Amino acid sequence: MQPTDHSPKKSILIVAAEDSSCLYAERLLEHWQQQGLSLSCFGVGSEKMESLGFDCIGHSEELAVMGLQEVMSHWSVIKAAFNGILDRCKKERPDVAILLDYPGFNLRMAKKLKALGIPVVYYISPQVWAWKKGRVKTIKNVVDKMIVLFPFEKDFYKKYDYEVEFLGHPLLDEISDKYSDPEYLKLSRQRYGVQPEEKLIAMMPGSRKAEIERHLTLQLQVAQRLHEKDQSLKFAIFIAPGMSKNFIQEQIPPLNFPIMIVKDKPLDMISLSDAVLAKSGTSTLLVGLLKKPMVIMYRMKPLTAFLAKLVVRSTKFFGIVNLILDKEVSIELFQEKANVDRLTQEMEKIIFDKNNIERQVTELASLRTKLGNSGVSKKVAQLIEGHYLK
């Protein structure tokens, strides 16, 4: 980001290690660039953030791991990024740190930053309402401003006497009118050889390599069963932004039915589909906002799953759309329940059962009203400007 005058540059640390976090960080950088602000931004981010002048000390695609075993296998990379950021902060003393989700890393970082007197804005709250509620005490001690994405999070923190900001969800800014335009959708589907009367079934295995290794083969087995039931169905694998198409191709076993591999902007891909088998995560909110019927699934390594079941006891759902709507609108299947038989059975309901399809579409339509108004990224950027970049 180039300065527009001779005033000293303001410095910002940003840590964004997930695809969704990187998107939200990109929107902040774009806003500040459009405003002509003189900023020096560094930390953890994506290639797109680098193209906006961001100085990557750690790259999101290398750090986006979860689960005890996965974290341990990447520990040297994670530790190097943590120490590199801390060293830079000691020398440069950024005006503010913006930490997005990624709690294991970011809450440790927030403690160090607090000791250095660097203000911390946490954008995208850790899911402390689901597990590790003890982290709320840490957050109150080391986070100067918490910005949450969901209205129920504001109520949660209020119980702990901690005021947070709910400005809406930044994904609302990504929803264009074109996604509800029949002519646009018709032409987009035709580009991939999908005719109006045909159904395209999407597989969304995840945005991390470990997730894809656990989910993709299983999802393809479900696709095989669905193809056997109705050979007119078309299938596609949707690739997450930070994932290599080559890596996906390497994971695909020999198949006796055709499947497309699509890598595009997430919403552009999702808009093509009629039904989705999706790994749990932010991507399911995109699916829900476009009112596409889906089945939500997630599988972990056995030890990680065992620990997760012990810890997560206070939430009824793990799917974001279900959490927001406070009911199981889209069926969610975890670990051993996410097997070929059950997944196939549930997918059939959202492909062939007209009443079930209409029910999901209708209930998902209420998501937008729960998430506030658009212009969220701009509001977040202005809040940070007003408090820390004067």
C-alpha positions in Angstrom: 0.0 0.0 0.0 1.6 3.2 -1.2 1.4 6.4 0.8 -0.4 9.4 -0.8 1.4 12.0 1.2 4.5 12.5 3.5 2.7 11.4 6.7 4.1 8.4 8.5 2.7 5.0 7.7 0.3 3.4 10.1 1.3 -0.2 10.8 -1.2 -3.1 11.1 -0.6 -6.7 12.1 -3.2 -9.1 10.5 -3.4 -12.8 11.1 -5.8 -14.6 8.7 -5.1 -18.3 8.3 -8.4 -19.6 6.9 -9.9 -19.1 3.4 -12.8 -17.1 4.9 -10.6 -15.1 7.2 -8.4 -14.2 4.2 -11.4 -13.0 2.2 -12.5 -10.7 5.1 -9.0 -9.4 5.5 -8.8 -8.8 1.7 -11.9 -6.7 1.9 -10.4 -4.5 4.6 -7.1 -4.0 2.6 -9.1 -3.2 -0.5 -11.2 -0.6 1.4 -8.1 1.1 2.8 -6.4 1.0 -0.5 -9.4 2.7 -2.1 -9.3 5.4 0.6 -5.6 6.0 -0.1 -4.5 5.3 3.4 -0.8 5.1 4.1 -0.5 1.6 5.7 2.2 -1.0 6.3 0.3 -4.3 6.8 2.0 -7.6 7.7 1.4 -11.0 9.3 -0.3 -14.2 8.1 -2.4 -14.1 4.9 -3.0 -15.2 1.3 -1.4 -14.6 -2.1 -4.3 -12.3 -2.9 -3.5 -10.3 0.2 0.1 -10.1 -0.9 -1.1 -8.7 -4.3 -2.7 -5.9 -2.2 0.7 -5.0 -0.7 0.5 -7.2 2.4 3.8 -8.6 3.7 3.3 -12.3 4.5 5.5 -13.6 7.3 3.3 -16.7 7.3 1.1 -18.1 4.5 -2.4 -19.2 5.2 -2.2 -22.3 3.2 0.7 -23.6 5.3 -1.0 -22.7 8.7 -4.6 -23.7 8.1 -4.6 -26.9 10.1 -6.8 -28.1 12.9 -6.9 -31.1 15.2 -4.2 -32.2 17.7 -2.3 -34.5 15.4 -2.5 -32.1 12.4 -1.2 -29.2 14.5 1.7 -31.2 15.9 2.8 -32.3 12.4 2.9 -28.6 11.3 4.4 -27.3 14.6 7.7 -26.1 13.2 6.0 -24.0 10.5 3.5 -22.6 13.0 6.2 -21.8 15.6 8.4 -20.1 13.0 5.5 -17.9 11.9 4.5 -17.0 15.5 8.1 -16.1 16.4 8.6 -14.1 13.2 5.5 -12.0 13.8 6.4 -11.4 17.4 9.9 -10.3 16.5 8.5 -7.9 13.9 6.0 -6.5 16.4 8.7 -5.8 19.0 10.7 -3.8 16.4 7.8 -2.1 14.5 5.2 -1.7 17.3 2.1 -1.8 15.0 -0.7 0.6 15.8 -3.2 -2.3 16.0 -3.4 -6.0 15.5 -6.4 -7.6 13.7 -6.7 -11.3 14.6 -9.2 -13.4 12.7 -10.5 -16.7 14.2 -7.6 -19.3 14.5 -7.8 -19.2 18.3 -5.0 -21.6 19.3 -2.5 -19.3 17.6 -4.2 -15.9 17.9 -5.1 -16.0 21.6 -1.5 -16.8 22.4 -0.4 -14.0 20.1 -2.9 -11.6 21.8 -1.3 -12.3 25.2 2.1 -11.3 23.8 0.7 -8.3 22.1 -1.0 -7.1 25.3 2.3 -7.3 27.1 3.8 -5.1 24.4 1.0 -2.5 24.7 -0.3 -3.2 21.2 -4.2 -2.9 20.8 -5.9 -6.1 19.7 -9.0 -6.3 17.6 -10.4 -9.8 17.3 -12.5 -10.1 14.1 -14.4 -13.4 14.0 -14.8 -14.8 17.5 -13.4 -18.2 18.4 -16.2 -20.6 18.9 -16.0 -20.3 22.7 -19.8 -20.7 22.9 -19.3 -24.3 21.6 -16.2 -25.4 23.5 -13.5 -24.0 25.8 -15.7 -21.4 27.5 -12.7 -20.8 29.8 -11.2 -18.8 26.9 -13.7 -16.0 27.6 -11.6 -15.0 30.6 -8.5 -14.8 28.4 -10.4 -12.8 25.7 -11.6 -10.3 28.3 -8.1 -9.8 29.5 -6.2 -9.5 26.2 -8.7 -8.4 23.5 -9.5 -4.7 23.3 -12.3 -5.1 20.8 -14.2 -8.2 19.7 -16.2 -8.1 16.5 -18.6 -11.1 16.1 -20.3 -12.4 13.0 -23.4 -13.9 14.5 -26.1 -12.2 16.6 -26.2 -15.1 19.1 -22.6 -14.5 19.9 -23.4 -11.0 21.2 -25.9 -12.6 23.6 -23.4 -15.2 24.6 -20.7 -12.7 25.6 -23.2 -10.5 27.4 -23.6 -13.4 29.9 -20.0 -12.9 30.7 -20.3 -9.1 31.1 -18.2 -8.5 27.9 -19.5 -6.1 25.3 -18.8 -7.1 21.7 -19.6 -5.5 18.3 -22.0 -7.2 15.9 -22.0 -5.3 12.6 -23.4 -8.0 10.5 -21.8 -10.8 8.5 -19.3 -9.8 5.7 -20.4 -12.6 3.4 -23.6 -10.5 2.8 -21.4 -8.1 0.8 -20.4 -11.0 -1.5 -24.0 -11.9 -2.5 -24.7 -10.4 -5.9 -28.2 -10.0 -7.5 -26.8 -12.1 -10.4 -27.1 -15.3 -8.3 -30.9 -15.0 -8.3 -31.1 -14.1 -12.1 -32.4 -17.2 -14.0 -30.7 -16.1 -17.2 -27.3 -15.7 -15.5 -27.7 -19.1 -13.9 -28.8 -20.8 -17.1 -25.8 -19.4 -19.0 -23.4 -20.3 -16.2 -24.6 -23.9 -16.0 -24.4 -24.2 -19.8 -20.7 -23.3 -19.7 -20.3 -26.6 -17.8 -22.6 -28.6 -20.0 -25.5 -28.6 -17.5 -28.9 -28.0 -19.1 -31.9 -26.4 -17.3 -33.7 -29.7 -16.8 -30.6 -31.5 -15.4 -29.5 -31.6 -11.8 -25.9 -30.8 -10.8 -24.8 -32.4 -7.5 -21.8 -30.7 -5.8 -19.2 -32.3 -3.6 -17.4 -29.8 -1.3 -14.8 -31.8 0.7 -13.0 -28.9 2.4 -10.3 -26.3 2.2 -7.5 -28.1 4.0 -5.5 -31.1 2.6 -6.3 -33.2 5.7 -10.0 -32.5 5.3 -9.9 -33.5 1.6 -8.0 -36.7 2.4 -10.8 -37.6 4.9 -13.8 -36.5 3.0 -13.3 -36.7 -0.8 -13.2 -40.4 -1.3 -16.3 -40.8 1.0 -18.1 -38.1 -0.9 -17.3 -39.8 -4.2 -18.6 -43.1 -2.9 -21.9 -41.3 -2.2 -21.8 -39.8 -5.7 -21.3 -43.3 -7.1 -24.4 -44.5 -5.3 -26.5 -41.6 -6.5 -25.3 -42.1 -10.1 -26.4 -45.8 -9.9 -29.8 -44.6 -8.8 -30.2 -41.9 -11.5 -27.7 -41.8 -14.4 -29.0 -38.4 -15.6 -27.5 -36.7 -12.5 -24.3 -34.7 -13.1 -21.6 -34.3 -10.5 -18.9 -31.8 -9.7 -16.2 -31.3 -7.1 -15.9 -27.7 -6.0 -12.4 -26.7 -5.1 -11.7 -24.2 -2.2 -9.8 -21.0 -3.1 -6.5 -21.9 -1.5 -6.5 -25.5 -2.7 -4.5 -26.9 -5.7 -6.5 -28.5 -8.5 -3.6 -30.9 -9.0 -3.9 -32.1 -5.4 -7.6 -32.8 -5.8 -7.0 -34.8 -9.0 -4.4 -36.9 -7.2 -6.9 -37.8 -4.5 -9.6 -39.0 -7.0 -9.7 -42.9 -7.3 -10.8 -44.5 -10.6 -14.4 -43.8 -11.3 -17.0 -45.3 -13.6 -19.1 -42.1 -13.9 -18.1 -38.6 -15.1 -17.4 -35.8 -12.6 -16.3 -32.2 -13.2 -13.6 -30.5 -11.2 -14.4 -26.9 -10.8 -12.3 -24.1 -9.4 -13.8 -20.6 -9.4 -15.1 -18.1 -6.9 -17.0 -20.0 -4.3 -20.3 -18.3 -4.8 -20.0 -18.7 -8.6 -19.5 -22.4 -8.1 -22.2 -22.9 -5.6 -24.7 -21.1 -7.8 -24.3 -23.8 -10.4 -25.6 -26.6 -8.1 -28.9 -28.1 -7.3 -27.9 -30.0 -4.2 -24.6 -30.0 -2.1 -22.8 -32.5 0.1 -20.6 -30.1 2.1 -18.0 -30.4 4.8 -19.0 -28.3 7.8 -17.6 -24.8 7.8 -18.0 -21.3 6.4 -18.7 -22.7 3.0 -22.0 -24.1 4.3 -23.1 -20.5 5.1 -22.4 -19.6 1.4 -24.5 -22.6 0.3 -27.3 -21.5 2.7 -27.3 -17.9 1.6 -27.8 -19.1 -2.0 -30.6 -21.3 -0.7 -29.2 -24.6 -2.0 -30.3 -27.7 -0.2 -27.4 -29.5 1.5 -26.2 -32.3 3.7 -23.5 -31.2 6.2 -20.8 -33.6 7.2 -17.5 -33.8 9.1 -15.0 -36.5 9.9 -11.9 -36.1 12.1 -9.0 -38.4 13.1 -10.3 -40.8 15.8 -8.4 -39.1 18.7 -9.4 -35.6 17.7 -13.0 -36.7 17.3 -13.0 -38.4 20.8 -11.7 -35.2 22.4 -14.2 -33.1 20.5 -17.1 -35.1 21.7 -15.9 -34.7 25.3 -15.5 -31.0 25.0 -18.5 -29.9 22.8 -21.6 -30.6 24.9 -23.3 -27.3 25.1 -24.4 -26.8 21.4 -27.2 -28.6 19.7 -25.6 -28.2 16.2 -22.3 -27.9 14.5 -23.5 -26.6 11.1 -23.4 -22.8 10.9 -26.8 -22.5 9.2 -28.4 -24.6 11.9 -26.8 -22.6 14.7 -28.0 -19.3 13.2 -31.6 -20.6 12.6 -31.6 -22.6 15.8 -33.0 -25.7 14.2 -31.7 -28.5 12.0 -32.6 -27.1 8.6 -29.9 -29.1 6.9 -29.1 -32.5 8.2 -25.7 -32.7 9.8 -23.7 -36.0 10.2 -20.5 -36.2 12.3 -17.8 -38.9 12.4 -19.3 -42.5 12.2 -22.7 -41.1 11.3 -21.1 -39.7 8.1 -21.0 -43.0 6.3 -21.8 -43.9 2.7 -25.3 -45.4 3.5 -26.5 -42.5 5.6 -25.1 -39.8 3.5 -26.6 -41.3 0.3 -30.0 -41.6 2.0 -29.9 -38.0 3.1 -28.7 -36.7 -0.3 -31.5 -38.6 -2.0 -34.0 -36.6 0.1 -32.6 -33.3 -1.2 -32.4 -34.5 -4.8 -35.6 -36.4 -5.4 -38.0 -35.4 -2.6 -39.7 -32.2 -3.8 -41.3 -31.4 -0.4 -38.0 -31.7 1.4 -36.3 -29.6 -1.2 -38.9 -26.8 -0.9 -38.7 -27.0 2.9 -34.9 -26.4 3.0 -35.1 -23.6 0.4 -37.8 -21.8 2.3 -36.1 -22.1 5.7 -32.6 -21.1 4.3 -34.2 -18.0 2.8 -34.5 -16.5 6.3 -30.7 -16.6 6.9 -30.1 -13.2 5.4 -32.5 -11.4 7.8 -30.6 -13.0 10.8 -27.2 -11.7 9.7 -27.7 -7.9 9.6 -27.3 -5.6 6.6 -24.7 -5.3 3.9 -21.7 -3.0 3.9 -20.1 -4.9 6.8 -16.5 -4.9 5.7 -16.7 -1.1 5.3 -18.2 -0.7 8.8 -15.4 -2.9 10.3 -12.7 -0.9 8.5 -14.2 2.4 9.7 -14.5 1.1 13.3 -10.7 0.2 13.2 -9.8 3.5 11.6 -11.8 5.5 14.1 -10.3 3.8 17.1 -6.7 3.0 16.1 -5.6 4.7 12.9 -6.2 8.3 13.7 
